[in-house]
Amino acid sequence: MKRKLKIALIGSSGYIAGYLLDKFTEQDIEVIKIDQTPESDYFLNLNCAELFDYDVLQNVDFVIFTAAISSPDRCAQEFDLCWKINVIGTSNFISEVLKRNCKVLFFSSDAIFGESDTLFDELSETHAITPYGKMKQAIEANFKNERGFKAIRLSYVVSEKDKFVSYCLRCIKESVTAEIFHPFYRNCITVRDVVKTVIWLLQHWEEFPSALLNVAGTELVSRIRIADELNRIFHGSLKYDVKIPDEQFFVNRPKITQMMSRYLYSLNILDRESFTIKIQKEFIK
């Protein structure tokens, strides 16, 4: 009998991790939840990664690393602490995992590319300008030549639980006019497609030709576009005002980052569909 796939999910209480856990349960994949919450199976503090009991990773096939301090503002304001967790602690943990012949799938970000009108792909040179982007860039640089390491770089991940969409849904529920910052553009991807990409990589790890995979939609999407798509779904229930934020807002988050993938659609990992269709699928129960 074939052994069940065994996965350790680092940051198991996180937003995207919750969707992954649902899919893993559906596919009867064994999961070890590693985090700092009571619901996790094992406790991990990346501030002192050396104290973790790495023996629990025995017979684990993949370690999926979603944990990080991801607030761009906090990474700037508490740079030393965040660097210690997002880079030093994370690097120490991944190094120990690789020594045990576990494969590591690391969640990176389009923030590694900074702000530009250039369309970046997996072969583009990274030049992060924000503290958060520099932290993700550092992990990629440390491990991208390791055979057991791959990184998926996420654009903004849209779902009913993401920060912006959940804000809009709350405004609809409370009959409040939303304030939408503009300009702010990303090649948004849906959480459903992130999960699908992870599952594909677990199944095609050895044959996938790169250590890096950009996970991004085919359209450059603004927050206004997301709001308008929500109004298509909820019959115009979202009232909003467009607000131009002050420049401080953009210090730690570029106005525009365009990211594409050489592989995501050419290898049929994802279907090439419009953002309109993609976001509508997120609300199909």
C-alpha positions in Angstrom: 0.0 0.0 0.0 1.3 3.4 -0.9 2.2 5.6 2.1 0.2 8.8 2.6 1.9 12.0 1.7 3.1 13.7 4.9 3.4 17.5 5.2 4.5 19.9 7.9 2.8 23.2 7.6 4.7 26.1 9.1 2.4 29.0 10.1 -0.6 26.7 10.2 -2.9 29.3 11.7 -2.4 31.8 8.8 -4.9 33.0 6.3 -3.7 31.0 3.3 -2.7 28.0 5.5 -6.3 27.6 6.4 -7.3 27.0 2.8 -4.4 24.6 2.4 -5.5 22.6 5.4 -9.0 22.2 4.0 -7.6 20.9 0.7 -5.1 18.5 2.4 -8.0 17.1 4.5 -10.0 16.6 1.4 -7.2 14.7 -0.3 -6.4 12.6 2.8 -2.9 14.1 3.2 -1.3 13.8 6.6 -0.5 17.2 8.1 1.6 18.3 11.0 0.6 21.8 12.1 3.5 23.9 13.4 2.8 27.4 14.8 2.6 29.3 18.1 -1.1 28.7 18.6 -2.8 26.1 21.0 -4.3 24.5 17.9 -1.0 23.6 16.4 0.6 20.1 16.9 4.1 21.6 17.7 5.2 25.0 18.9 7.8 27.0 16.8 9.2 30.4 17.7 11.4 31.5 14.8 13.1 33.9 17.2 14.8 30.9 18.7 14.5 28.3 15.9 17.4 26.3 17.4 15.1 25.1 20.2 12.6 23.4 17.9 12.6 19.6 18.1 13.4 18.7 14.5 12.9 15.0 15.1 9.2 15.6 14.6 10.0 16.0 10.9 11.0 12.4 10.6 9.3 10.9 7.5 7.9 14.3 6.4 7.9 14.6 2.6 7.4 18.4 2.3 7.7 21.3 4.6 5.4 24.2 3.5 6.7 27.4 5.0 4.0 30.1 5.1 5.1 31.8 8.4 6.4 35.3 8.5 5.8 38.8 9.8 4.1 40.0 6.7 3.0 43.6 7.6 5.1 45.9 5.4 4.8 48.7 7.9 5.8 46.5 10.9 8.8 45.2 8.9 9.9 48.8 8.4 9.2 50.0 11.9 10.6 46.9 13.7 13.2 46.0 11.2 15.8 44.3 13.5 13.1 42.1 15.1 11.5 41.2 11.8 14.8 40.5 10.1 15.7 38.2 13.0 12.4 36.2 12.5 11.9 36.5 8.7 15.5 36.0 7.7 17.8 34.6 10.5 15.3 32.3 12.2 13.7 31.3 8.9 17.1 30.5 7.4 18.1 28.5 10.4 14.9 26.5 10.3 15.1 25.8 6.6 18.7 24.8 6.8 17.8 22.2 9.5 14.9 20.9 7.4 17.1 20.5 4.3 19.6 18.5 6.3 16.9 16.0 7.0 16.1 15.6 3.3 12.7 17.2 3.5 11.7 19.3 0.6 10.8 22.9 1.4 8.2 25.0 -0.4 8.7 28.6 0.8 6.1 31.3 0.4 7.7 34.4 -1.1 6.2 37.6 -2.5 6.2 39.9 -5.6 7.7 42.4 -3.2 11.1 41.1 -4.2 10.7 43.1 -7.4 9.9 46.5 -6.0 8.1 49.2 -8.0 8.3 49.3 -11.7 6.3 49.3 -15.0 8.5 46.4 -16.1 6.8 43.0 -16.3 8.8 40.6 -14.2 9.1 36.9 -14.6 11.1 34.1 -12.9 14.3 35.0 -14.7 14.1 38.7 -13.9 16.6 40.1 -11.5 15.2 40.9 -8.1 15.6 44.4 -6.6 13.4 44.7 -3.5 13.1 48.2 -2.2 10.9 47.6 0.9 12.1 46.0 4.1 9.6 43.1 3.7 10.7 42.6 0.1 14.3 42.5 1.1 13.6 39.8 3.7 11.9 37.5 1.2 14.7 38.3 -1.3 17.3 37.2 1.3 15.7 33.8 1.8 15.5 33.2 -1.9 19.1 34.1 -2.3 20.1 31.8 0.6 18.4 28.7 -0.8 17.4 28.9 -4.4 20.4 26.7 -5.5 19.5 24.0 -3.0 17.9 21.0 -4.7 15.3 20.5 -2.0 14.1 24.1 -2.0 11.5 25.9 -4.1 9.8 29.3 -3.6 6.4 30.5 -4.9 6.2 34.2 -5.2 2.6 35.4 -4.5 1.0 38.5 -5.9 -1.9 39.9 -3.9 -4.0 36.9 -2.9 -7.8 37.6 -3.3 -10.5 35.7 -1.4 -13.4 36.5 0.8 -11.0 36.4 3.8 -8.2 38.7 2.5 -7.8 42.0 4.2 -9.2 44.2 1.5 -12.1 42.1 0.4 -13.2 41.3 3.9 -13.2 45.1 4.6 -15.4 45.6 1.5 -17.8 42.8 2.6 -18.0 44.4 6.1 -18.9 47.7 4.5 -21.7 46.0 2.6 -23.0 44.3 5.7 -22.9 47.5 7.7 -24.1 49.8 4.9 -21.0 51.8 5.2 -19.2 53.6 2.3 -15.8 52.1 1.8 -12.7 54.1 1.2 -10.6 52.7 -1.6 -7.0 53.7 -2.1 -5.9 54.4 -5.7 -3.5 53.9 -7.4 -2.5 50.4 -6.2 -2.0 47.7 -8.8 -1.0 44.0 -8.6 -1.4 40.9 -10.8 -3.8 39.6 -8.3 -4.3 35.8 -7.9 -7.1 34.1 -6.0 -6.5 31.8 -3.0 -8.2 28.9 -4.9 -5.4 29.2 -7.5 -2.7 29.4 -4.9 -3.9 26.1 -3.4 -4.2 24.5 -6.8 -0.6 25.6 -7.5 0.7 24.1 -4.3 -1.0 20.8 -4.9 0.5 20.7 -8.4 4.0 21.4 -7.1 3.7 18.6 -4.6 2.8 16.2 -7.4 5.3 17.5 -9.9 8.2 18.6 -7.7 11.1 16.8 -9.6 9.9 17.6 -13.1 9.3 21.3 -12.5 12.3 23.0 -14.1 12.8 26.0 -11.7 13.4 26.7 -8.0 11.1 29.8 -8.4 7.5 30.1 -9.5 5.6 33.4 -9.8 2.0 32.9 -8.8 0.2 35.8 -10.4 -2.9 36.5 -12.5 -2.8 37.6 -16.2 -4.3 41.0 -15.6 -3.0 44.1 -13.7 -5.8 44.7 -11.1 -6.5 47.8 -9.0 -8.4 47.9 -5.8 -11.1 49.8 -7.7 -11.4 46.8 -10.1 -11.7 44.4 -7.1 -14.5 46.6 -5.7 -16.3 46.7 -9.0 -16.1 42.9 -9.3 -17.6 42.6 -5.9 -20.4 44.8 -7.1 -21.0 42.4 -10.0 -21.3 39.5 -7.5 -23.3 41.4 -4.9 -25.6 43.4 -7.2 -24.1 46.9 -6.6 -24.3 46.7 -2.8 -20.8 48.1 -2.2 -20.7 51.9 -2.1 -17.2 53.4 -2.1 -15.2 56.6 -2.4 -11.8 56.6 -4.1 -9.1 58.1 -2.0 -5.5 59.1 -3.0 -3.4 58.1 -0.1 -0.5 60.2 1.1 3.0 59.2 -0.1 3.8 57.6 3.3 1.4 54.8 2.4 3.6 53.9 -0.6 6.9 54.0 1.3 6.5 50.3 2.3 4.2 49.1 -0.5 4.8 50.0 -4.2 2.0 51.6 -6.2 2.5 49.1 -9.0 4.2 45.7 -9.3 3.7 43.7 -12.4 4.6 40.0 -12.2 4.0 37.2 -14.7 5.0 33.6 -14.9 6.8 31.6 -17.6 5.4 28.4 -16.3 2.0 28.9 -14.5 -0.1 28.8 -17.6 2.2 27.3 -20.2 2.4 24.1 -18.1 -1.3 24.2 -17.5 -0.9 24.5 -13.7 -3.7 27.1 -13.8 -6.4 27.9 -16.4 -5.9 31.2 -18.3 -9.1 32.9 -17.3 -10.1 36.6 -16.7 -10.0 38.1 -13.2 -13.8 38.5 -13.4 -14.2 34.7 -13.7 -11.5 33.9 -11.1 -13.0 36.1 -8.4 -16.5 34.9 -9.1 -15.3 31.3 -8.5 -14.1 32.4 -5.0 -17.7 33.0 -4.0 -19.2 29.8 -5.4 -20.1 27.6 -2.5 
